[in-house]
Amino acid sequence: MPFQQEWQPHPRLRSAAREPVRRLVENTGMTVGFAVLRRGEILMVVWSPGEAAQPAPLRTGTTWPWFNAAGKVLVAGADPDPLMGPLPASWLQEAAAVRYRGAAFDQEVAMSGVCCTAVPLLGADGAPVAALCVLTDPAHRLERLAEAARQTGPVISVGLRGR
């Protein structure tokens, strides 16, 4: 049985994200996925490849350290997972900037040649339950992709709340 059918972090995540992610992939041409914070790491739950060449081979179930774009939006919006260990001294200021922008960025943090922007997907209590990620290569402007993700994130979040 494939990984994505065995475990799901939120009961509505896949159904709420299916159509908005498809449209985001269609509008940007980029690879889009969502991730959760699990056991102090970022776990990639689902990928939807775009028309643009994938910046790297992507597998569902891949884990990365928390300090990529997905991890930053999740940790900035909730209590940090104690398994992550101590946060850097600069984290409070960076977390405030992530919350203010509503997005986080990384430049080749998780993989060489891969840049990412991520926005939080919020549950009923307003806390992030997942991060919507848009991947690209270093030649693309992340802010443009962040704007598209910021428009899509609330649509998925409404679906997570069952409305």
Secondary structure by P-SEA (a helix, b strand, c coil): cccccccccccccccccaaaaaaaaaacccccccccccccbbbbcbbbbcccccccccccccccccccaaaaaaaaaccccccccccccaaaaaaaaaaaaccccccccccccccbbbbbbccccccccbbbbbbbcccccaaaaaaaaaaaaaaaaaaaacc
